[in-house]
Amino acid sequence: MKTLKFKTNIQCTNCLSKVTPKLDGEAGISSWEVDLSDPDRILTVETENLTEEDIFKTVLKAGFIAKPK
């Protein structure tokens, strides 16, 4: 299992509600969370086989940006 971290533009719980179906629907993600208290809104993803590019594309589908940290 590897942990990937990303700086995002996910700002609030409403933003989280938009990205949740995309991240929950991605089969390769074991777990994920966004730290809304961190100024960089860090997204942490646990995955066995997905790459940073895979996560970037999944978050982008929800209309947000995730840059590798």
N, C-alpha and C positions, 0 to 999 in steps of 0.2 A: 504494500500500500504506500502510495506517495501522497504528500501534501503539497498542493499548489496554492500560492497566495497571489492576489491581484488587487491593485488599486482600482476602485470603481467610481462611477458617478451616480451610484444608487444612494439617494439622499434620505429617504423616509420609508415608513411602513407601506405607503401607497406604492412606491417604487418596488418594494419587496414583493407586493402582491402581483405585480406585473411580471417579475422575473421568476417567481417561484414555480409556475407551471413548466417553464422551459428547463430549469435546473432539475426539478423533480422528475421530468420526463426523459432526461438523459440517462440512458441505461448504464453508462460507465461511471456515474457518480455514486459513491457509497454514502457520502454525507457532505453537507455544505452549510455555511453560515456567513452572514455579513455583519460586521461589527459597525453598527451605526453610530457608536460613540467615538470611534476613531475618525479623526479628520480626513483620512484617506479612504474611509469606508471599505475596509479590507474584506474581500471575499476569500474565504478559505475553503478549498475543495479537497476532499479525500477521494482518490481514484486509484484503480489498479493500472489502467491502460490508456487513459486519455492524456492528450498533450495540452500545453498551454494554448495552442492554436484552437483546439477543439472547444475548450472552455470559452475562449474569446468569441468564437462563432456562436455558441449557444447563448451567451449573454447578449450579443449583438442582435439576435433574433427578437429579443424582448425590448430592444431599443436603447440598450445601455452599453457602456464601454468598460472593458476589464483589461487593464494593462498589467503584465507580469510585474511583481514586486521584487 
